[in-house]
Amino acid sequence: MVRFQVLCSLEEGLDIKSAGEFVKEVIKSEGRVTIRNGQREGDAKLIFNVMSLNIKKGDLLEFSVEGANEAEDAASLEKYVREHL
């Protein structure tokens, strides 16, 4: 399992459009991707789970990636998240 953390920098937090783009990126990962915001956690491949985390600017998000290509998937996802969230 590979884990990393990122602070959300979106002025308005994670809206439905940003969440949809994020989920499209996560789906490219072969393994399981989990996102945590505080005490809440969800499957990052499911938009309803991502939206239920109520992500706001300044929230510390923790990601965990599990699977056969977890190192590559995590590196790619971390790059995306740092640029877009």
Residue pairs with C-beta under 8 A, 6 or more apart in sequence:
1 64
1 65
1 66
1 70
2 64
2 65
2 66
2 70
2 71
2 73
2 74
3 62
3 63
3 64
3 65
4 62
4 63
4 74
4 78
5 60
5 61
5 62
5 63
6 60
6 61
6 63
6 78
6 81
6 82
6 85
7 58
7 59
7 60
7 61
8 14
8 55
8 56
8 57
8 58
8 59
8 60
8 61
8 85
9 57
9 85
10 18
10 55
10 57
10 85
11 57
12 57
13 54
13 55
13 56
13 57
13 59
14 22
14 50
14 51
14 53
14 55
14 56
14 85
16 47
16 51
18 84
18 85
19 47
19 50
19 51
20 47
21 84
22 44
22 50
22 80
22 81
22 84
22 85
23 44
23 45
23 46
23 47
23 50
25 77
25 80
25 84
26 33
26 44
26 45
26 77
27 45
28 73
28 76
29 45
29 65
29 67
29 69
29 73
29 76
29 77
30 67
30 68
30 69
30 73
31 65
31 66
31 67
31 68
31 69
31 70
31 73
32 43
32 65
32 66
32 67
33 43
33 44
33 45
33 63
33 64
33 65
33 66
33 73
33 77
34 41
34 42
34 43
34 44
34 63
34 64
34 66
35 41
35 42
35 44
35 49
35 50
35 53
35 61
35 62
35 63
36 53
36 61
36 62
36 63
36 64
37 53
37 54
37 55
37 59
37 60
37 61
37 62
38 59
40 52
40 53
40 54
41 53
42 49
42 50
42 52
42 53
43 49
44 50
44 63
55 61
55 85
61 81
61 85
63 74
63 77
63 78
63 81
65 73
65 74
65 77
67 73
